[in-house]
């Protein structure tokens, strides 16, 4: 078991890791952390967009299942949905 110090400007994080977390430590210390953070951000946003998009489909008179294909393509799918969705009924 070892320890590491992750230093981001003006913030210092200390962590404890075992053999399984060595790759995570390697990403933060030797590779671009921006790539790792961006990937996690994209994954979280892709997972969270499903329910709001399904609710929007129902409000616009579409079946909620029509949102599923748009959710399968990260970033591009929700953008296409915004372009192709029908107008909101008043």
MARBA-24424 format. One record per residue (C-alpha): residue number from 1; x, y, z; residue in one letter. Coordinates in pm, 1 decimal. Layout:
<nodes>
<node k="NUM" u="X" v="Y" w="Z" r="a"/>
...
</nodes>
This chain:
<nodes>
<node k="1" u="0.0" v="0.0" w="0.0" r="x"/>
<node k="2" u="134.9" v="342.6" w="-89.0" r="x"/>
<node k="3" u="41.7" v="706.2" w="-84.0" r="x"/>
<node k="4" u="55.0" v="979.6" w="-340.4" r="x"/>
<node k="5" u="4.5" v="1352.9" w="-347.8" r="x"/>
<node k="6" u="-199.9" v="1493.6" w="-633.6" r="x"/>
<node k="7" u="-126.3" v="1860.5" w="-673.8" r="x"/>
<node k="8" u="-351.0" v="2089.9" w="-872.5" r="x"/>
<node k="9" u="-265.7" v="2461.2" w="-861.8" r="x"/>
<node k="10" u="-354.0" v="2592.2" w="-515.2" r="x"/>
<node k="11" u="-511.8" v="2257.5" w="-412.4" r="x"/>
<node k="12" u="-335.4" v="1950.1" w="-275.0" r="x"/>
<node k="13" u="-508.9" v="1611.2" w="-261.7" r="x"/>
<node k="14" u="-359.6" v="1319.9" w="-72.7" r="x"/>
<node k="15" u="-474.7" v="971.2" w="-152.1" r="x"/>
<node k="16" u="-399.7" v="615.1" w="-50.2" r="x"/>
<node k="17" u="-386.1" v="351.5" w="-322.8" r="x"/>
<node k="18" u="-319.5" v="-15.6" w="-364.4" r="x"/>
<node k="19" u="-215.6" v="-206.7" w="-676.5" r="x"/>
<node k="20" u="-556.3" v="-163.7" w="-845.1" r="x"/>
<node k="21" u="-543.8" v="214.9" w="-826.9" r="x"/>
<node k="22" u="-191.3" v="244.9" w="-963.5" r="x"/>
<node k="23" u="-321.5" v="305.6" w="-1315.4" r="x"/>
<node k="24" u="-544.6" v="587.8" w="-1187.0" r="x"/>
<node k="25" u="-244.5" v="745.8" w="-1014.0" r="x"/>
<node k="26" u="-43.2" v="708.5" w="-1334.6" r="x"/>
<node k="27" u="-307.7" v="895.1" w="-1535.3" r="x"/>
<node k="28" u="-307.5" v="1186.2" w="-1292.6" r="x"/>
<node k="29" u="67.9" v="1211.2" w="-1250.9" r="x"/>
<node k="30" u="210.3" v="1120.2" w="-1592.1" r="x"/>
<node k="31" u="-65.9" v="1184.7" w="-1844.4" r="x"/>
<node k="32" u="-313.9" v="1457.2" w="-1923.1" r="x"/>
<node k="33" u="-573.8" v="1481.0" w="-1649.1" r="x"/>
<node k="34" u="-793.6" v="1686.0" w="-1882.3" r="x"/>
<node k="35" u="-855.1" v="1379.0" w="-2097.7" r="x"/>
<node k="36" u="-956.1" v="1172.1" w="-1796.0" r="x"/>
<node k="37" u="-1184.8" v="1441.4" w="-1653.4" r="x"/>
<node k="38" u="-1343.3" v="1509.6" w="-1992.8" r="x"/>
<node k="39" u="-1416.6" v="1140.9" w="-2044.5" r="x"/>
<node k="40" u="-1580.1" v="1106.2" w="-1704.7" r="x"/>
<node k="41" u="-1779.1" v="1425.7" w="-1760.8" r="x"/>
<node k="42" u="-1903.9" v="1300.1" w="-2097.8" r="x"/>
<node k="43" u="-2002.1" v="965.5" w="-1947.4" r="x"/>
<node k="44" u="-2196.5" v="1126.6" w="-1662.6" r="x"/>
<node k="45" u="-2376.2" v="1374.5" w="-1887.5" r="x"/>
<node k="46" u="-2468.3" v="1099.9" w="-2134.5" r="x"/>
<node k="47" u="-2618.7" v="890.6" w="-1855.5" r="x"/>
<node k="48" u="-2808.1" v="1180.2" w="-1697.1" r="x"/>
<node k="49" u="-2967.4" v="1316.1" w="-2017.8" r="x"/>
<node k="50" u="-3190.7" v="1010.7" w="-2069.4" r="x"/>
<node k="51" u="-3475.7" v="1096.1" w="-1828.6" r="x"/>
<node k="52" u="-3505.3" v="1467.4" w="-1915.1" r="x"/>
<node k="53" u="-3506.3" v="1381.1" w="-2284.9" r="x"/>
<node k="54" u="-3777.9" v="1118.1" w="-2235.4" r="x"/>
<node k="55" u="-3987.5" v="1368.0" w="-2038.0" r="x"/>
<node k="56" u="-3944.9" v="1626.0" w="-2314.5" r="x"/>
<node k="57" u="-4065.0" v="1367.7" w="-2569.1" r="x"/>
<node k="58" u="-4382.5" v="1309.0" w="-2367.6" r="x"/>
<node k="59" u="-4448.5" v="1684.3" w="-2338.7" r="x"/>
<node k="60" u="-4419.2" v="1720.3" w="-2714.7" r="x"/>
<node k="61" u="-4655.0" v="1431.6" w="-2789.3" r="x"/>
<node k="62" u="-4392.9" v="1173.0" w="-2887.4" r="x"/>
<node k="63" u="-4360.2" v="832.4" w="-2725.8" r="x"/>
<node k="64" u="-4078.5" v="834.6" w="-2470.0" r="x"/>
<node k="65" u="-3910.4" v="548.6" w="-2654.5" r="x"/>
<node k="66" u="-3829.5" v="786.6" w="-2941.7" r="x"/>
<node k="67" u="-3565.1" v="946.9" w="-2719.2" r="x"/>
<node k="68" u="-3365.4" v="624.1" w="-2684.9" r="x"/>
<node k="69" u="-3183.9" v="635.4" w="-3021.4" r="x"/>
<node k="70" u="-3079.3" v="994.6" w="-2955.4" r="x"/>
<node k="71" u="-2935.2" v="898.5" w="-2616.2" r="x"/>
<node k="72" u="-2711.2" v="630.7" w="-2765.7" r="x"/>
<node k="73" u="-2486.4" v="885.8" w="-2939.1" r="x"/>
<node k="74" u="-2306.7" v="1104.7" w="-2684.5" r="x"/>
<node k="75" u="-2312.3" v="1477.1" w="-2766.1" r="x"/>
<node k="76" u="-2430.5" v="1427.1" w="-3127.2" r="x"/>
<node k="77" u="-2753.5" v="1246.7" w="-3028.8" r="x"/>
<node k="78" u="-2891.3" v="1517.4" w="-2796.8" r="x"/>
<node k="79" u="-2788.8" v="1785.8" w="-3049.5" r="x"/>
<node k="80" u="-2980.2" v="1603.4" w="-3324.9" r="x"/>
<node k="81" u="-3277.1" v="1566.0" w="-3091.8" r="x"/>
<node k="82" u="-3283.6" v="1943.2" w="-3036.0" r="x"/>
<node k="83" u="-3287.9" v="1997.1" w="-3412.3" r="x"/>
<node k="84" u="-3548.9" v="1732.1" w="-3496.1" r="x"/>
<node k="85" u="-3797.6" v="1753.7" w="-3208.6" r="x"/>
<node k="86" u="-4142.7" v="1895.5" w="-3284.1" r="x"/>
<node k="87" u="-4261.3" v="2227.8" w="-3148.3" r="x"/>
<node k="88" u="-4404.0" v="2232.6" w="-2797.0" r="x"/>
<node k="89" u="-4785.3" v="2235.3" w="-2794.1" r="x"/>
<node k="90" u="-4925.0" v="2531.6" w="-2602.1" r="x"/>
</nodes>
